[in-house]
Amino acid sequence: MLGVVSETHAPRIRPNRTLWLLSIAHAVNHAQAVIMPMIFLAVIDEFHVGVETITFVAAAGAISSGLVQATFAYVTRHVPRRYLMGIGGILFGVGFAAQGAAPTFNVFAATNIVSRIGGAPQHPVGNGLLAEQFPPDRRGFAISAHISGGNVGTVIVALFGPLLLATFGWRGVSVIFGLPAALIALAIVRWVTEHGTDRAAARAEGSVRQALRQVWRNPVLRRVYLASVLGGGGRGLGVANLFALLYLTKVLGLPSSTTDLMYGGLIVLSVPMPLFAGWLSDRLGRRPVIVGAYLGGALGFAIFISVGSSLLGLWIGLAVMGLFSFAESPQLQALLADAAPAGIRDVTFAIYFTLAFGVGSLWTALYGVIIDRAGNGAGLPIVFWAMTASFIAAAIVMAPVRDVAHLGPSPEPVEAV
């Protein structure tokens, strides 16, 4: 039985160990996400496919992963989270390594999508585990540390990715970044402990359908979900970084030495801001930090696409994008954990990540259509203006939300009139 063991025989919960292991897994997850645009560029040349084809593969992987995340609303009621993280991590790592052996583009696309599906548990299951093990007044920092731990992987790739690609090629790099994901997944199964209190609370709360009704009646959750879909149009990793690199290389035609440095700068800035935003939201509240991140990200997109080929302007735009476009998602997730009682927490996260990274990823497919119809030169600027509009719209959606008091027991959420 996968029930809750008695307190006498319950394993000791070590939240900091859990956070470290999940953050390392997230670092590998992000490392793959950041190396992918560079691999995509090499794949475009090797298999002679267009930019729009690559955007469709990226969108298919994100949508598939997002839809799989919906199943965790049910599965987490019956299976310990560490096992879900382990199974997903093994599939994630092996799939990524396997794409390095792809003889054709179709095989590459299939293994890439399978790998993305394996990465599905990282956010909803991992954040649910952190929300269970950390008290509310440390939850914003813990979830942000989980995100920033992932961003450490992005920095490693930003600094060493081009060198690794030049040395081992995209096929070798796929193996180098794939196998560690499988190894850390095994470590999570071995060393993460959990009591299953959320799992027991979820079953005691009622069915998944009853939980979904509770979620729908919660005005804070509804606004967070809508903002997550709108904000998916410019979300930092997988969107802003991919299209920024495509714009710098395929439209402006900057040399690789310059684009590698700019891409690295964008990624390096993604590490400190989520940590600072999490610390700040634990003190000032989630809403002002979320709205500020959306407006700052929109400003960064607008600057980046408005300055033409000015290197100084591009650097300023990238800096603002790096500081803000990666900071909104962890604070939305912390607000979800505050607003959702333990019994519906997994359902809440499953819906969020299905919408944010599944439905929200339809933006990437839309951008592929725009680029296909308008061409790289005209289409990519349209994409960045669409990103700007998506972040402004998300800020407007979140502006009326009052913060849930996240010190003490979970209260009923309220919304401003």
C-alpha positions in Angstrom: 0.0 0.0 0.0 1.2 3.5 -0.8 -0.4 5.0 2.2 0.9 7.2 5.0 3.1 5.4 7.5 2.7 6.0 11.2 4.6 8.8 12.9 6.6 6.3 14.9 8.0 4.6 11.8 7.9 7.6 9.4 11.2 8.5 7.8 12.8 11.8 8.7 11.9 14.5 6.2 14.9 16.5 5.1 13.5 19.5 3.1 16.9 21.0 2.4 18.2 17.7 0.9 15.0 17.5 -1.2 15.5 21.0 -2.4 19.2 20.3 -3.3 18.4 17.2 -5.3 15.4 18.7 -7.1 17.5 21.8 -7.9 20.3 19.7 -9.3 17.7 17.8 -11.4 16.3 21.1 -12.5 19.8 22.3 -13.4 20.2 19.4 -15.8 16.6 20.0 -17.1 17.5 23.7 -17.8 20.9 22.8 -19.3 19.1 20.7 -21.9 16.6 23.5 -22.6 19.3 26.0 -23.1 21.5 23.8 -25.2 18.6 23.0 -27.5 18.5 26.3 -29.4 22.2 25.7 -30.2 21.5 22.1 -31.2 18.5 23.3 -33.3 20.8 25.6 -35.3 23.1 22.6 -36.0 20.2 20.4 -36.9 18.8 23.0 -39.3 22.1 22.9 -41.2 22.6 19.1 -41.1 19.1 18.1 -42.0 18.3 21.1 -44.2 15.0 22.1 -42.5 13.6 25.6 -42.0 13.3 27.7 -38.8 9.5 27.2 -38.9 10.0 23.4 -38.8 12.1 23.7 -35.7 9.6 25.9 -33.9 6.9 23.3 -34.6 9.1 20.6 -33.0 9.7 22.8 -30.0 6.0 23.5 -29.7 5.1 19.8 -30.0 7.5 18.9 -27.3 6.2 21.6 -25.0 2.5 20.9 -25.7 3.0 17.1 -25.2 4.9 17.7 -21.9 2.2 20.1 -20.7 -0.6 17.7 -21.5 1.1 14.9 -19.6 1.3 17.1 -16.6 -2.5 17.1 -16.4 -2.3 13.4 -15.4 -0.5 14.2 -12.2 -3.7 15.6 -10.7 -4.7 11.9 -10.5 -1.4 10.0 -10.4 0.0 11.9 -7.4 -2.9 10.6 -5.3 -1.6 7.1 -5.6 2.2 7.2 -6.4 4.9 8.8 -4.3 6.3 11.9 -5.9 9.9 10.7 -5.7 9.0 7.7 -7.9 7.3 10.0 -10.5 10.4 12.2 -10.5 12.6 9.1 -10.9 10.7 7.6 -13.8 10.3 10.9 -15.6 14.0 11.8 -15.1 15.2 8.4 -16.6 13.0 8.9 -19.7 14.1 12.5 -19.9 17.8 11.7 -19.9 17.7 8.6 -22.0 15.5 10.3 -24.6 17.8 13.3 -24.9 20.9 11.1 -25.2 19.1 9.0 -27.9 18.5 12.0 -30.1 22.2 12.1 -30.7 22.0 8.9 -32.6 19.1 10.1 -34.9 19.8 9.2 -38.5 17.0 11.4 -39.8 15.2 14.6 -38.8 12.0 12.7 -38.0 13.8 10.4 -35.6 15.5 13.4 -34.0 12.1 15.1 -33.6 10.5 12.0 -32.0 13.3 11.4 -29.5 13.3 15.1 -28.6 9.6 15.1 -27.9 9.9 11.8 -25.9 12.6 13.5 -23.8 10.4 16.5 -23.2 7.6 14.3 -22.0 10.0 12.7 -19.5 10.7 16.1 -18.1 7.0 16.7 -17.3 7.2 15.8 -13.5 10.0 18.3 -12.8 7.7 21.3 -12.1 4.3 20.2 -10.9 5.6 17.2 -8.9 8.8 18.8 -7.7 7.0 22.0 -6.6 4.3 20.0 -4.9 6.9 18.2 -3.0 8.6 21.4 -1.9 5.2 23.0 -1.0 4.5 20.0 1.3 7.9 20.1 3.0 8.5 23.8 3.5 6.5 26.1 5.7 4.5 28.9 4.0 6.9 31.7 5.1 9.8 29.9 3.4 7.8 28.5 0.4 8.4 31.4 -2.0 12.2 31.2 -1.5 12.2 27.4 -1.8 10.3 27.4 -5.0 12.4 30.2 -6.4 15.6 28.4 -5.3 14.3 25.4 -7.2 13.8 27.6 -10.3 17.2 29.3 -9.8 18.9 26.0 -9.3 17.6 25.1 -12.7 19.0 28.4 -14.0 22.4 27.4 -12.8 22.3 24.8 -15.5 21.5 27.5 -18.0 24.6 29.4 -16.9 26.8 26.4 -17.3 25.5 25.9 -20.8 25.8 29.6 -21.6 29.5 29.5 -20.6 30.6 26.2 -21.9 27.9 25.1 -24.4 29.5 26.6 -27.5 32.9 25.0 -26.6 31.2 21.6 -26.0 29.4 21.8 -29.3 32.6 22.8 -31.1 34.4 19.9 -29.5 31.9 17.0 -29.5 29.2 18.2 -32.0 25.5 18.3 -31.3 25.3 14.5 -31.2 28.0 14.1 -28.5 26.5 17.0 -26.5 23.1 15.2 -26.5 24.7 12.3 -24.7 26.8 14.5 -22.3 23.6 16.3 -21.2 21.3 13.3 -21.3 22.9 10.8 -19.1 23.3 13.0 -15.9 19.5 13.5 -16.0 19.0 9.8 -15.6 21.6 9.5 -12.8 20.1 12.3 -10.7 16.7 10.7 -11.1 18.0 7.5 -9.5 19.5 9.7 -6.7 16.1 11.3 -6.0 14.4 7.9 -5.7 17.2 6.8 -3.3 17.6 9.8 -1.0 14.4 11.9 -1.0 12.0 11.0 1.8 8.3 11.9 2.1 5.4 11.1 4.4 2.7 11.4 1.8 0.6 13.9 3.8 -0.6 15.7 0.7 -1.5 12.4 -0.9 -3.6 11.4 2.1 -5.2 14.9 2.3 -6.0 14.7 -1.4 -7.8 11.4 -1.1 -9.6 12.6 2.1 -10.7 15.7 0.2 -12.7 13.8 -2.3 -12.4 12.9 -6.0 -10.3 14.7 -8.6 -13.6 16.1 -10.0 -14.5 17.6 -6.6 -11.0 19.1 -6.4 -11.4 20.6 -9.9 -14.7 22.2 -8.7 -12.8 23.8 -5.7 -10.1 25.1 -8.0 -12.7 26.6 -10.4 -14.4 28.4 -7.5 -11.1 30.0 -6.4 -10.8 33.5 -8.0 -7.1 33.7 -7.3 -6.4 30.4 -9.0 -8.5 31.4 -12.0 -6.5 34.6 -12.6 -3.2 32.8 -12.1 -4.1 30.2 -14.7 -5.2 32.9 -17.2 -2.0 34.9 -16.6 0.1 31.7 -17.1 -1.4 31.1 -20.5 -1.0 34.8 -21.6 2.5 35.0 -20.1 3.5 31.9 -22.0 3.9 34.2 -25.0 7.1 35.5 -23.6 8.1 33.1 -20.8 11.9 33.2 -20.4 13.2 29.7 -20.9 12.1 28.0 -24.1 10.6 31.1 -25.6 12.5 34.3 -25.0 15.9 32.6 -25.2 15.0 30.6 -28.3 13.7 33.5 -30.4 16.3 36.0 -29.1 19.0 33.6 -30.5 17.1 33.1 -33.8 16.7 36.9 -34.2 20.4 37.6 -33.5 21.7 34.9 -35.9 19.0 34.6 -38.7 17.9 38.3 -38.9 20.8 40.4 -37.7 23.4 38.0 -38.9 25.8 38.7 -36.1 29.0 36.6 -35.8 28.8 33.5 -33.5 31.4 35.0 -31.2 29.0 38.0 -30.5 25.8 35.9 -30.4 27.3 33.3 -28.0 28.3 36.1 -25.6 24.9 37.8 -25.8 23.1 34.5 -25.3 25.3 33.8 -22.4 24.6 37.2 -20.8 20.8 36.6 -21.2 21.1 33.3 -19.5 23.4 34.3 -16.7 21.0 37.1 -15.6 18.2 34.4 -15.3 19.8 33.0 -12.1 19.8 35.8 -9.5 16.5 37.5 -10.3 14.2 34.5 -9.4 16.0 34.1 -6.0 15.7 37.8 -5.3 12.1 37.9 -6.4 11.3 34.9 -4.2 12.9 36.5 -1.2 11.1 39.8 -1.9 7.7 38.1 -2.4 8.0 36.3 1.0 8.2 39.8 2.5 6.2 42.2 0.2 3.7 39.7 -1.2 3.4 37.8 -4.5 1.2 40.2 -6.5 3.5 43.2 -6.7 6.5 41.1 -7.7 4.5 39.2 -10.3 3.1 42.3 -11.9 6.5 44.0 -11.8 8.1 41.0 -13.5 5.6 41.0 -16.3 5.9 44.8 -16.9 9.7 44.6 -16.8 9.8 41.6 -19.2 7.5 43.5 -21.6 9.9 46.5 -21.5 12.9 44.2 -22.2 11.2 42.7 -25.3 10.2 46.1 -26.6 13.8 47.5 -26.2 15.3 44.5 -27.8 13.3 44.6 -30.9 13.2 48.4 -31.2 17.0 49.1 -31.3 17.7 47.5 -34.7 21.3 46.4 -35.0 22.7 48.7 -32.2 24.8 46.4 -30.0 24.4 48.7 -27.0 20.6 48.7 -27.4 20.6 44.9 -27.9 22.6 44.4 -24.7 20.3 46.7 -22.7 17.2 44.8 -24.1 18.8 41.4 -23.3 19.7 42.6 -19.8 16.2 43.7 -19.0 14.8 40.5 -20.5 17.2 38.4 -18.4 16.2 40.2 -15.2 12.5 40.0 -15.6 11.2 37.4 -18.1 12.5 34.5 -16.0 11.1 35.8 -12.6 7.3 35.6 -13.1 6.7 31.9 -13.2 8.2 30.9 -9.8 6.1 33.6 -8.1 2.9 32.5 -9.8 3.7 29.0 -8.5 4.3 30.3 -4.9 1.0 32.1 -5.1 -0.7 28.8 -6.2 0.8 27.0 -3.2 -0.4 29.7 -0.9 -3.9 29.8 -2.3 -4.5 26.0 -2.6 -5.1 23.8 0.5 -3.0 20.7 0.8 -5.8 18.5 -0.4 -6.0 20.1 -3.8 -2.4 21.2 -4.2 -1.3 18.5 -6.7 -4.5 19.2 -8.8 -3.7 22.9 -8.7 -0.1 22.4 -9.9 -1.1 19.9 -12.6 -3.6 22.3 -14.1 -1.2 25.2 -13.9 1.6 23.4 -15.7 -0.7 22.0 -18.3 -1.9 25.5 -19.1 1.4 27.3 -18.7 3.6 24.9 -20.6 0.9 23.0 -22.6 -1.7 25.4 -23.8 0.7 28.3 -23.2 3.1 26.7 -25.6 0.7 27.1 -28.5 2.3 30.6 -28.6 5.4 28.9 -30.0 3.4 27.2 -32.7 1.7 30.5 -33.5 5.1 32.1 -33.8 6.2 29.4 -36.2 3.2 30.1 -38.4 4.0 33.9 -38.3 7.7 33.2 -39.3 6.6 30.7 -42.0 4.2 33.3 -43.6 6.2 36.5 -43.1 9.8 35.2 -43.3 12.5 35.5 -40.7 13.2 39.2 -41.3 9.6 40.4 -40.8 8.2 37.5 -38.7 10.7 37.6 -35.8 10.0 41.3 -35.0 6.3 40.5 -35.0 7.0 37.7 -32.6 8.7 40.0 -30.1 5.9 42.5 -30.2 3.5 39.7 -29.5 5.7 38.7 -26.5 5.4 42.3 -25.3 1.7 42.3 -25.6 1.3 38.9 -23.9 3.3 40.1 -20.8 1.3 43.3 -20.6 -2.0 41.3 -20.8 -0.8 39.0 -18.0 0.1 42.0 -15.8 -3.4 43.4 -16.3 -4.9 40.0 -15.3 -2.9 39.8 -12.1 -3.2 43.5 -11.0 -6.5 43.1 -9.2 -5.5 40.0 -7.2 -4.9 40.5 -3.5 -2.2 38.4 -1.9 -3.2 35.3 0.1 -1.8 35.7 3.6 0.9 33.1 3.5 2.0 33.2 7.1 0.1 30.6 9.2 -2.6 28.2 8.0 -4.0 28.4 4.5 -6.8 31.0 4.6 -9.6 31.5 2.0 -8.2 33.6 -0.9 -9.8 36.9 -1.7 -9.8 39.1 -4.8 -10.2 42.8 -5.1 -13.4 44.2 -6.5 
